[in-house]
Amino acid sequence: INQDEAQATYDQMRQITKEFRTQAMKLYVQSAARENEILSNEINGIIEKFPKKENENDKDNDGTNAEEGYAAFEEYHRLREQRLKLEIEQSL
């Protein structure tokens, strides 16, 4: 085997490795995006079904106000979505 053949084989192996890594990353990004979509739909369903009080002074059994919990959960979900979208954008 001469040097040109060895170099050609080496270059082919590098190209195969590069393509594999690219395809693996694309699959990971697709999976992460789908997971984000599924979780977002579930959480949006939870937010829609979250109990709301008729009177804002009404308290739950544990003495807390449901609206405060709802607002905190909604803010958490918004921040979580931002983080996941940023991760997806950075991995592209």
Secondary structure, DSSP 8 states (H G I E B T S, - for coil): --HHHHHHHHHHHHHHHHHHHHHHHHHHHHHHHHHHHHHHHHHHHHHHH----SSTT---TTS--HHHHHHHHHHHHHHHHHHHHHHHHHH-
